[in-house]
Amino acid sequence: MVLSGFEAIEKEKIENLKFPSEDVLTDAEKINERRAELDRALSLGNLEHTKIRIYFEDDASCKVVDTTVWGVTDKRVILKQGVVIPIHRVHSLKL
């Protein structure tokens, strides 16, 4: 199920997007939840190659991608082939 207002995008097209520097979340609890979801997605991606639905926002609109999380740094979610999404642009993840 895709949340309303989020457009599905192919992982390969993410590298062409532009991401503003502002965080899409303002609530501290939601930011902590996002980090916990990312850590869990990383474990599932590395151990079981489980695909995760990532809801994020670029400079134009809200988007969603089904993908495997290969890495998480302090600032980025790393997908296959070095594609990255800035953490501060992620609304939520569905495992």
N, CA, C and O atoms as CSV, one atom per row, in Angstrom:
chain,resi,resn,atom,element,x,y,z
A,1,MET,N,N,0.836,-1.188,0.000
A,1,MET,CA,C,0.000,0.000,0.000
A,1,MET,C,C,0.881,1.251,0.000
A,1,MET,O,O,1.736,1.404,0.872
A,2,VAL,N,N,0.683,2.126,-0.950
A,2,VAL,CA,C,1.425,3.379,-1.052
A,2,VAL,C,C,0.601,4.480,-0.389
A,2,VAL,O,O,-0.592,4.611,-0.662
A,3,LEU,N,N,1.232,5.271,0.479
A,3,LEU,CA,C,0.541,6.386,1.114
A,3,LEU,C,C,0.089,7.368,0.042
A,3,LEU,O,O,0.781,7.561,-0.957
A,4,SER,N,N,-1.067,7.990,0.246
A,4,SER,CA,C,-1.564,8.930,-0.756
A,4,SER,C,C,-0.652,10.146,-0.828
A,4,SER,O,O,-0.110,10.601,0.179
A,5,GLY,N,N,-0.500,10.654,-2.024
A,5,GLY,CA,C,0.344,11.823,-2.238
A,5,GLY,C,C,1.790,11.475,-2.544
A,5,GLY,O,O,2.592,12.373,-2.804
A,6,PHE,N,N,2.150,10.186,-2.519
A,6,PHE,CA,C,3.512,9.752,-2.823
A,6,PHE,C,C,3.525,9.051,-4.175
A,6,PHE,O,O,2.757,8.119,-4.410
A,7,GLU,N,N,4.401,9.506,-5.057
A,7,GLU,CA,C,4.529,8.971,-6.408
A,7,GLU,C,C,5.619,7.894,-6.423
A,7,GLU,O,O,6.727,8.122,-5.938
A,8,ALA,N,N,5.303,6.724,-6.980
A,8,ALA,CA,C,6.299,5.653,-7.080
A,8,ALA,C,C,7.399,6.057,-8.060
A,8,ALA,O,O,7.132,6.664,-9.097
A,9,ILE,N,N,8.641,5.709,-7.716
A,9,ILE,CA,C,9.789,6.025,-8.555
A,9,ILE,C,C,10.721,4.818,-8.586
A,9,ILE,O,O,10.816,4.072,-7.611
A,10,GLU,N,N,11.399,4.636,-9.700
A,10,GLU,CA,C,12.391,3.572,-9.823
A,10,GLU,C,C,13.674,4.018,-9.116
A,10,GLU,O,O,14.052,5.188,-9.165
A,11,LYS,N,N,14.324,3.072,-8.467
A,11,LYS,CA,C,15.558,3.372,-7.723
A,11,LYS,C,C,16.600,4.058,-8.611
A,11,LYS,O,O,17.301,4.966,-8.165
A,12,GLU,N,N,16.696,3.622,-9.855
A,12,GLU,CA,C,17.710,4.155,-10.769
A,12,GLU,C,C,17.513,5.641,-11.079
A,12,GLU,O,O,18.455,6.313,-11.499
A,13,LYS,N,N,16.316,6.150,-10.880
A,13,LYS,CA,C,16.043,7.564,-11.184
A,13,LYS,C,C,16.350,8.496,-10.006
A,13,LYS,O,O,16.359,9.716,-10.167
A,14,ILE,N,N,16.596,7.932,-8.845
A,14,ILE,CA,C,16.829,8.747,-7.645
A,14,ILE,C,C,18.078,9.608,-7.780
A,14,ILE,O,O,18.107,10.739,-7.294
A,15,GLU,N,N,19.108,9.084,-8.434
A,15,GLU,CA,C,20.361,9.843,-8.549
A,15,GLU,C,C,20.201,11.149,-9.319
A,15,GLU,O,O,21.060,12.026,-9.226
A,16,ASN,N,N,19.124,11.292,-10.070
A,16,ASN,CA,C,18.874,12.530,-10.834
A,16,ASN,C,C,18.072,13.565,-10.057
A,16,ASN,O,O,17.846,14.670,-10.551
A,17,LEU,N,N,17.637,13.217,-8.834
A,17,LEU,CA,C,16.818,14.129,-8.041
A,17,LEU,C,C,17.669,15.136,-7.287
A,17,LEU,O,O,18.855,14.911,-7.046
A,18,LYS,N,N,17.050,16.246,-6.920
A,18,LYS,CA,C,17.712,17.264,-6.101
A,18,LYS,C,C,17.041,17.278,-4.733
A,18,LYS,O,O,15.814,17.233,-4.636
A,19,PHE,N,N,17.858,17.343,-3.665
A,19,PHE,CA,C,17.336,17.285,-2.309
A,19,PHE,C,C,17.693,18.555,-1.541
A,19,PHE,O,O,18.873,18.861,-1.372
A,20,PRO,N,N,16.688,19.298,-1.075
A,20,PRO,CA,C,16.935,20.485,-0.246
A,20,PRO,C,C,17.593,20.085,1.084
A,20,PRO,O,O,17.600,18.910,1.452
A,21,SER,N,N,18.137,21.062,1.787
A,21,SER,CA,C,18.849,20.782,3.043
A,21,SER,C,C,17.938,20.706,4.261
A,21,SER,O,O,18.382,20.272,5.324
A,22,GLU,N,N,16.677,21.115,4.139
A,22,GLU,CA,C,15.761,21.098,5.282
A,22,GLU,C,C,15.277,19.675,5.561
A,22,GLU,O,O,15.092,18.877,4.642
A,23,ASP,N,N,15.073,19.369,6.854
A,23,ASP,CA,C,14.525,18.075,7.251
A,23,ASP,C,C,13.018,18.078,7.001
A,23,ASP,O,O,12.342,19.069,7.278
A,24,VAL,N,N,12.492,16.972,6.481
A,24,VAL,CA,C,11.051,16.873,6.244
A,24,VAL,C,C,10.294,16.622,7.542
A,24,VAL,O,O,9.081,16.826,7.593
A,25,LEU,N,N,10.986,16.181,8.591
A,25,LEU,CA,C,10.373,15.949,9.897
A,25,LEU,C,C,10.806,17.034,10.875
A,25,LEU,O,O,11.946,17.495,10.839
A,26,THR,N,N,9.888,17.436,11.747
A,26,THR,CA,C,10.219,18.443,12.754
A,26,THR,C,C,10.071,17.893,14.168
A,26,THR,O,O,10.681,18.421,15.098
A,27,ASP,N,N,9.283,16.855,14.345
A,27,ASP,CA,C,9.035,16.266,15.654
A,27,ASP,C,C,10.200,15.351,16.046
A,27,ASP,O,O,10.559,14.443,15.296
A,28,ALA,N,N,10.785,15.591,17.218
A,28,ALA,CA,C,11.953,14.823,17.674
A,28,ALA,C,C,11.644,13.327,17.783
A,28,ALA,O,O,12.488,12.491,17.460
A,29,GLU,N,N,10.451,12.999,18.232
A,29,GLU,CA,C,10.074,11.587,18.364
A,29,GLU,C,C,10.009,10.905,16.993
A,29,GLU,O,O,10.448,9.764,16.842
A,30,LYS,N,N,9.463,11.605,16.002
A,30,LYS,CA,C,9.393,11.055,14.640
A,30,LYS,C,C,10.797,10.879,14.045
A,30,LYS,O,O,11.060,9.914,13.327
A,31,ILE,N,N,11.687,11.820,14.354
A,31,ILE,CA,C,13.068,11.720,13.872
A,31,ILE,C,C,13.743,10.493,14.484
A,31,ILE,O,O,14.468,9.777,13.793
A,32,ASN,N,N,13.510,10.247,15.771
A,32,ASN,CA,C,14.069,9.059,16.423
A,32,ASN,C,C,13.473,7.778,15.847
A,32,ASN,O,O,14.184,6.790,15.663
A,33,GLU,N,N,12.168,7.791,15.562
A,33,GLU,CA,C,11.514,6.630,14.950
A,33,GLU,C,C,12.111,6.347,13.576
A,33,GLU,O,O,12.337,5.193,13.214
A,34,ARG,N,N,12.362,7.405,12.819
A,34,ARG,CA,C,12.956,7.238,11.482
A,34,ARG,C,C,14.312,6.555,11.589
A,34,ARG,O,O,14.626,5.660,10.803
A,35,ARG,N,N,15.119,6.978,12.565
A,35,ARG,CA,C,16.442,6.370,12.737
A,35,ARG,C,C,16.326,4.886,13.093
A,35,ARG,O,O,17.080,4.061,12.576
A,36,ALA,N,N,15.383,4.548,13.975
A,36,ALA,CA,C,15.181,3.146,14.361
A,36,ALA,C,C,14.716,2.324,13.152
A,36,ALA,O,O,15.163,1.193,12.964
A,37,GLU,N,N,13.823,2.889,12.335
A,37,GLU,CA,C,13.355,2.199,11.136
A,37,GLU,C,C,14.509,1.969,10.161
A,37,GLU,O,O,14.600,0.908,9.543
A,38,LEU,N,N,15.387,2.960,10.024
A,38,LEU,CA,C,16.544,2.821,9.132
A,38,LEU,C,C,17.483,1.725,9.614
A,38,LEU,O,O,17.972,0.930,8.811
A,39,ASP,N,N,17.738,1.674,10.910
A,39,ASP,CA,C,18.619,0.644,11.461
A,39,ASP,C,C,18.033,-0.747,11.227
A,39,ASP,O,O,18.760,-1.681,10.889
A,40,ARG,N,N,16.730,-0.880,11.405
A,40,ARG,CA,C,16.069,-2.166,11.172
A,40,ARG,C,C,16.103,-2.524,9.689
A,40,ARG,O,O,16.353,-3.675,9.332
A,41,ALA,N,N,15.852,-1.540,8.824
A,41,ALA,CA,C,15.887,-1.775,7.379
A,41,ALA,C,C,17.279,-2.217,6.929
A,41,ALA,O,O,17.410,-3.063,6.045
A,42,LEU,N,N,18.312,-1.644,7.535
A,42,LEU,CA,C,19.685,-2.021,7.213
A,42,LEU,C,C,19.935,-3.479,7.585
A,42,LEU,O,O,20.513,-4.232,6.801
A,43,SER,N,N,19.505,-3.875,8.768
A,43,SER,CA,C,19.675,-5.268,9.201
A,43,SER,C,C,18.941,-6.219,8.263
A,43,SER,O,O,19.498,-7.234,7.845
A,44,LEU,N,N,17.697,-5.896,7.934
A,44,LEU,CA,C,16.920,-6.755,7.035
A,44,LEU,C,C,17.526,-6.808,5.636
A,44,LEU,O,O,17.504,-7.851,4.982
A,45,GLY,N,N,18.058,-5.696,5.187
A,45,GLY,CA,C,18.673,-5.647,3.859
A,45,GLY,C,C,19.928,-6.481,3.780
A,45,GLY,O,O,20.143,-7.194,2.799
A,46,ASN,N,N,20.767,-6.401,4.808
A,46,ASN,CA,C,22.034,-7.128,4.796
A,46,ASN,C,C,21.867,-8.609,5.098
A,46,ASN,O,O,22.562,-9.442,4.517
A,47,LEU,N,N,20.957,-8.944,5.995
A,47,LEU,CA,C,20.797,-10.337,6.402
A,47,LEU,C,C,19.879,-11.126,5.472
A,47,LEU,O,O,20.164,-12.275,5.134
A,48,GLU,N,N,18.774,-10.502,5.063
A,48,GLU,CA,C,17.762,-11.240,4.316
A,48,GLU,C,C,17.460,-10.655,2.936
A,48,GLU,O,O,16.619,-11.184,2.209
A,49,HIS,N,N,18.136,-9.577,2.575
A,49,HIS,CA,C,17.901,-8.892,1.290
A,49,HIS,C,C,16.431,-8.528,1.117
A,49,HIS,O,O,15.881,-8.604,0.019
A,50,THR,N,N,15.803,-8.128,2.234
A,50,THR,CA,C,14.400,-7.743,2.246
A,50,THR,C,C,14.223,-6.348,1.657
A,50,THR,O,O,14.968,-5.426,1.988
A,51,LYS,N,N,13.233,-6.203,0.782
A,51,LYS,CA,C,12.936,-4.880,0.217
A,51,LYS,C,C,12.101,-4.076,1.204
A,51,LYS,O,O,11.228,-4.606,1.891
A,52,ILE,N,N,12.393,-2.800,1.252
A,52,ILE,CA,C,11.739,-1.849,2.144
A,52,ILE,C,C,11.101,-0.762,1.280
A,52,ILE,O,O,11.630,-0.405,0.228
A,53,ARG,N,N,9.973,-0.245,1.728
A,53,ARG,CA,C,9.344,0.890,1.038
A,53,ARG,C,C,9.789,2.165,1.753
A,53,ARG,O,O,9.499,2.356,2.934
A,54,ILE,N,N,10.495,3.035,1.028
A,54,ILE,CA,C,10.998,4.292,1.596
A,54,ILE,C,C,10.170,5.450,1.040
A,54,ILE,O,O,10.086,5.645,-0.172
A,55,TYR,N,N,9.564,6.212,1.946
A,55,TYR,CA,C,8.796,7.407,1.593
A,55,TYR,C,C,9.697,8.616,1.817
A,55,TYR,O,O,10.161,8.854,2.932
A,56,PHE,N,N,9.941,9.375,0.754
A,56,PHE,CA,C,10.862,10.504,0.858
A,56,PHE,C,C,10.383,11.665,-0.005
A,56,PHE,O,O,9.393,11.558,-0.729
A,57,GLU,N,N,11.107,12.770,0.089
A,57,GLU,CA,C,10.707,13.980,-0.637
A,57,GLU,C,C,11.932,14.644,-1.235
A,57,GLU,O,O,12.935,14.856,-0.553
A,58,ASP,N,N,11.843,14.972,-2.521
A,58,ASP,CA,C,12.917,15.737,-3.152
A,58,ASP,C,C,12.487,17.201,-3.220
A,58,ASP,O,O,11.625,17.621,-2.447
A,59,ASP,N,N,13.068,17.983,-4.128
A,59,ASP,CA,C,12.713,19.404,-4.201
A,59,ASP,C,C,11.405,19.648,-4.945
A,59,ASP,O,O,10.922,20.779,-4.991
A,60,ALA,N,N,10.822,18.586,-5.534
A,60,ALA,CA,C,9.621,18.775,-6.338
A,60,ALA,C,C,8.371,18.118,-5.757
A,60,ALA,O,O,7.283,18.690,-5.826
A,61,SER,N,N,8.518,16.913,-5.183
A,61,SER,CA,C,7.328,16.194,-4.718
A,61,SER,C,C,7.704,15.038,-3.789
A,61,SER,O,O,8.880,14.738,-3.581
A,62,CYS,N,N,6.677,14.405,-3.243
A,62,CYS,CA,C,6.858,13.237,-2.383
A,62,CYS,C,C,6.919,11.993,-3.254
A,62,CYS,O,O,6.147,11.848,-4.201
A,63,LYS,N,N,7.849,11.089,-2.924
A,63,LYS,CA,C,8.062,9.896,-3.728
A,63,LYS,C,C,8.186,8.674,-2.825
A,63,LYS,O,O,8.424,8.797,-1.624
A,64,VAL,N,N,8.021,7.486,-3.422
A,64,VAL,CA,C,8.188,6.224,-2.696
A,64,VAL,C,C,8.947,5.261,-3.599
A,64,VAL,O,O,8.725,5.212,-4.808
A,65,VAL,N,N,9.857,4.487,-2.982
A,65,VAL,CA,C,10.637,3.501,-3.721
A,65,VAL,C,C,10.676,2.201,-2.922
A,65,VAL,O,O,10.822,2.216,-1.699
A,66,ASP,N,N,10.545,1.078,-3.626
A,66,ASP,CA,C,10.715,-0.240,-3.019
A,66,ASP,C,C,12.136,-0.684,-3.330
A,66,ASP,O,O,12.499,-0.832,-4.497
A,67,THR,N,N,12.941,-0.896,-2.295
A,67,THR,CA,C,14.351,-1.192,-2.517
A,67,THR,C,C,14.955,-1.884,-1.299
A,67,THR,O,O,14.322,-1.984,-0.248
A,68,THR,N,N,16.167,-2.351,-1.453
A,68,THR,CA,C,16.925,-2.936,-0.352
A,68,THR,C,C,17.898,-1.885,0.171
A,68,THR,O,O,18.594,-1.238,-0.611
A,69,VAL,N,N,17.948,-1.714,1.488
A,69,VAL,CA,C,18.896,-0.778,2.104
A,69,VAL,C,C,20.222,-1.518,2.300
A,69,VAL,O,O,20.274,-2.540,2.985
A,70,TRP,N,N,21.287,-0.995,1.696
A,70,TRP,CA,C,22.603,-1.622,1.788
A,70,TRP,C,C,23.486,-0.972,2.833
A,70,TRP,O,O,24.422,-1.599,3.330
A,71,GLY,N,N,23.202,0.279,3.175
A,71,GLY,CA,C,24.020,0.965,4.173
A,71,GLY,C,C,23.302,2.192,4.698
A,71,GLY,O,O,22.409,2.735,4.048
A,72,VAL,N,N,23.709,2.622,5.892
A,72,VAL,CA,C,23.176,3.837,6.496
A,72,VAL,C,C,24.349,4.555,7.155
A,72,VAL,O,O,25.056,3.974,7.978
A,73,THR,N,N,24.552,5.824,6.788
A,73,THR,CA,C,25.571,6.651,7.437
A,73,THR,C,C,24.842,7.658,8.323
A,73,THR,O,O,23.627,7.566,8.497
A,74,ASP,N,N,25.565,8.602,8.874
A,74,ASP,CA,C,24.939,9.645,9.678
A,74,ASP,C,C,23.984,10.488,8.852
A,74,ASP,O,O,23.022,11.040,9.387
A,75,LYS,N,N,24.242,10.594,7.542
A,75,LYS,CA,C,23.463,11.511,6.719
A,75,LYS,C,C,22.752,10.877,5.536
A,75,LYS,O,O,21.894,11.514,4.926
A,76,ARG,N,N,23.091,9.623,5.192
A,76,ARG,CA,C,22.550,9.045,3.964
A,76,ARG,C,C,22.077,7.606,4.128
A,76,ARG,O,O,22.596,6.841,4.941
A,77,VAL,N,N,21.061,7.267,3.315
A,77,VAL,CA,C,20.623,5.883,3.145
A,77,VAL,C,C,21.252,5.430,1.832
A,77,VAL,O,O,21.062,6.070,0.797
A,78,ILE,N,N,21.999,4.331,1.870
A,78,ILE,CA,C,22.690,3.840,0.685
A,78,ILE,C,C,21.935,2.638,0.120
A,78,ILE,O,O,21.666,1.661,0.818
A,79,LEU,N,N,21.603,2.742,-1.167
A,79,LEU,CA,C,20.905,1.682,-1.865
A,79,LEU,C,C,21.891,0.999,-2.821
A,79,LEU,O,O,23.058,1.387,-2.882
A,80,LYS,N,N,21.440,0.004,-3.556
A,80,LYS,CA,C,22.291,-0.672,-4.530
A,80,LYS,C,C,22.869,0.314,-5.528
A,80,LYS,O,O,22.278,1.360,-5.799
A,81,GLN,N,N,24.028,-0.026,-6.072
A,81,GLN,CA,C,24.702,0.758,-7.110
A,81,GLN,C,C,25.056,2.162,-6.644
A,81,GLN,O,O,25.177,3.078,-7.458
A,82,GLY,N,N,25.224,2.335,-5.326
A,82,GLY,CA,C,25.662,3.619,-4.796
A,82,GLY,C,C,24.622,4.722,-4.812
A,82,GLY,O,O,24.958,5.884,-4.585
A,83,VAL,N,N,23.377,4.389,-5.072
A,83,VAL,CA,C,22.297,5.386,-5.045
A,83,VAL,C,C,22.053,5.780,-3.589
A,83,VAL,O,O,21.979,4.914,-2.717
A,84,VAL,N,N,21.927,7.073,-3.324
A,84,VAL,CA,C,21.727,7.532,-1.945
A,84,VAL,C,C,20.517,8.453,-1.828
A,84,VAL,O,O,20.162,9.177,-2.758
A,85,ILE,N,N,19.896,8.398,-0.643
A,85,ILE,CA,C,18.818,9.321,-0.281
A,85,ILE,C,C,19.245,9.967,1.028
A,85,ILE,O,O,19.563,9.255,1.980
A,86,PRO,N,N,19.260,11.294,1.105
A,86,PRO,CA,C,19.597,11.941,2.383
A,86,PRO,C,C,18.573,11.563,3.455
A,86,PRO,O,O,17.367,11.609,3.214
A,87,ILE,N,N,19.060,11.193,4.628
A,87,ILE,CA,C,18.165,10.781,5.718
A,87,ILE,C,C,17.166,11.879,6.049
A,87,ILE,O,O,16.000,11.595,6.323
A,88,HIS,N,N,17.613,13.136,6.027
A,88,HIS,CA,C,16.723,14.236,6.413
A,88,HIS,C,C,15.569,14.453,5.426
A,88,HIS,O,O,14.681,15.264,5.690
A,89,ARG,N,N,15.573,13.746,4.305
A,89,ARG,CA,C,14.474,13.846,3.332
A,89,ARG,C,C,13.533,12.641,3.391
A,89,ARG,O,O,12.584,12.560,2.611
A,90,VAL,N,N,13.790,11.706,4.311
A,90,VAL,CA,C,12.953,10.499,4.455
A,90,VAL,C,C,11.808,10.781,5.432
A,90,VAL,O,O,12.034,11.191,6.570
A,91,HIS,N,N,10.581,10.554,4.967
A,91,HIS,CA,C,9.400,10.699,5.831
A,91,HIS,C,C,9.236,9.480,6.716
A,91,HIS,O,O,9.064,9.603,7.929
A,92,SER,N,N,9.292,8.283,6.100
A,92,SER,CA,C,9.101,7.044,6.858
A,92,SER,C,C,9.514,5.853,6.009
A,92,SER,O,O,9.785,5.976,4.815
A,93,LEU,N,N,9.554,4.692,6.664
A,93,LEU,CA,C,9.851,3.433,5.977
A,93,LEU,C,C,8.794,2.430,6.386
A,93,LEU,O,O,8.311,2.447,7.518
A,94,LYS,N,N,8.439,1.567,5.468
A,94,LYS,CA,C,7.523,0.470,5.746
A,94,LYS,C,C,8.268,-0.818,5.503
A,94,LYS,O,O,8.732,-1.080,4.393
A,95,LEU,N,N,8.384,-1.622,6.541
A,95,LEU,CA,C,9.140,-2.855,6.444
A,95,LEU,C,C,8.265,-4.000,5.985
A,95,LEU,O,O,8.743,-5.126,5.846
